[in-house]
């Protein structure tokens, strides 16, 4: 077991905490804190992994959770995972899911999150790593919300932000390369929940056809 897995399994609290009853999760207080931190500290040149993306995924997660009848503590944990899932970009763009978990483990106990709750949140965050690997409904919802735009009307608009970000990091060098990358990604991607499939799968197939046409015609 690597260090992160061990940390997720244990999520060590100070010894004095072990003999006390954990306080209720202070979700709204935590939400205000982490969004302010992201607005202030995320690099300004991130055209995709920014607070706009976090808010977009947050709205998608709420919608999908409602359709899947997820509520109460499960909903709170899901939305917490959304708020933390890209905090790793505060430190670095690579292995950012792992770093996001480390940040979640650092801050969430102060807002009343118990070790088992933090562990579930980290599971949701790590499930978004490509290729996505959810093992339960909450992780599936997290993954589907994170890539909700793949089947929405604003697919190309949102995708442009990712294109410029990847180009900034030197990970892509041309529009042709980007179109081929998008096509491969869409063809391999799948939505996991019935609700996401209902809302987004058909539109995503349209974009696959459009990208194939662009590649074939060189446009």
N, C-alpha and C positions, 0 to 999 in steps of 0.2 A: 504494500500500500504506500503510495507516495505521500509527501508531506501535506499536500492540499486535501487529499482524500481523508487522511487522518484528522486533519483540522476540522473538516466538515462533519466527520463522525463524532468528534468530541465537542467542538465549539466550547472551549474552556471558559468558564466564568470564574470570577474571584471566589475564593472559598466561602466568604461570608454570604454569597448569593445562594449557595446550595441549601442553606437551612431556612430560607425565606420563601414565601409564596410569590412567584413572579407577578408583577403588576400587569394590567391589561396593556395590549399593544397601543401605543400612542401614534396611530397611523397618520393623522392629519399633521401633527407636529413634525413627525419624521418626513412626511412628504414636502412640507414647506422648507425644511432644512436641506434636503438633498437636491431639490430643484434649484434652490438658491446657490448651492455649491456648484452645481453643474453650469448654471448660467454664468457664474463668476470665473470658474476655473477651467472649463473645457477650452481647448485651443480654438481660436477664432477662425482657423482655416478649415475646420471640419464642415463640409457641405452636406454631409449625410448623417453622421453620428453626432447629432447635436440635440439640443433640448426640443426642437421641433419634432424630431424623430421620436423622442421619448414620449411626448404628448400624443403623437399619432398612435404609437403602439398602445399607450394607456387607454385611449378611446376605443381602439379595436378590441383590446382585452375585455373591457367592460361590456361591449356589445356581444362578443362571443360567449362570455361567461353568462350573461343573461339568457342567451339562447340555449345554453347547455344547462341552465338551472343551477349554476354555481353561486353560492351566497355565503354569508357569514364569515367565519375564519378563513375558509378556503379562498374566498374572494379577496380578503385582505392580504393574504399571503401572495396570491397571484399578482395583485397590483403592486405590492412591495417589490416583487421580483422584477416587474416591468421597470420600476423607478431605478433599480440598481443594475439592470442587466448590461448597460454600456458605461457604467462608471469607470470601468477599467481604462477608458480613453483619457481619464484624468491623468494617468501615469504613462500609458503607452498604447499604441494601436495593436501590437502583436500579443497573442494570448490574452486578449482583453477580458474574455469570459472568466478565466482563472483569477485575474486581478480584480474583477468585479466582485467575485465571491469573497476575496480577501477584504475588500472594502466593506461589503455587507456584514461580514463577521466582526469587523472592527466597530461599526457604528450601531447596528441594530439592537444589541443587548441594552444599550443605554435608553432605548425607546420601548423597553418592556417585552422584547421578543425572546422567547425561550429557546434553548439550544435546538430542540427538535424542530421548531419553526424555522430557525435560521438554516438548518440542514435542508429542509424542504425547499426553501427559497433558493439556496445554492444549487439544488438539483434542477430547478426550473431554469436558472441562468445557464448552467452548463449544457442543458439540453439544446440551447440555441446555437451551440457551436456547429459549424458546417462540417460534415453533413449532420443535420439535426437528428437527435436521438432521444426523443421523449419516451418515458416508460410508464406514464400515468396521465390521467386527464388534465391535471393542472399543467404539466409539462407540455402536453399537446397544445393546450390553449396558449401558453407562452410562445411556443414556436409559431403557431398560426398567426398570432397577433403581430409578431415581429416581422413576418413577411406578408402581412395582409395586402400590401400595396401591389403585389404581383398579379392580383386579379381585380384591380380597381381601375377606374377611369383615369387616375393620375399616375399610372404606371411609368410612362415615359418621363413625366415631370420629376417624380421622385427619383427615378433611375438616373437622371442627369446629375443629380446631386452626388450620387454614389460614383458615377463616372469621373467627375471632377476631383473627388476625394482620392480615388484610386490613382488617377493620373498624378495628383500632387505627391503621392507616395512613390511614384515611379513604377507602379504595379501594372500599368496599362499605358500604351503609347499611341493608339489610334482608335478612331470610331469603328473601323472594321473589326479590330481585335475585340472591342467592347461588344459589338453586336453578336459576334460568335460566342463570347463569354456568357452573355445574357441568354442566348439560345440554349447553350449546354446546361446552364443553371436551371432554366425553366423546365427543360425536358426531364431533368433528374428530380426536380422538386415535387413534393406531394403535400397537400394539406392533410392534416390528421383527423380533425374533428368533423363530424357530419355538418355542423353549422358553417364552418369555413368552406367546405366543399360546396355546399349549397349556394353560398354567397359569391365565391371567387373562382371556382374551378373552370367554369365555362369561359369566363372572360380571359383567364390565363391562357387557355387554348387558342383564343383569338390572337393573343400577342405572340405565341409561338409561330403561328402562320404568318403574321406580319414580319417577324424577324427573319424567317426563312425567305420570304419574298425580298426583303432588303438585301440579304446576303447574296441571293441568286442574281439580283439585278445590279448589285454593287452600289446601291443608293443609300 
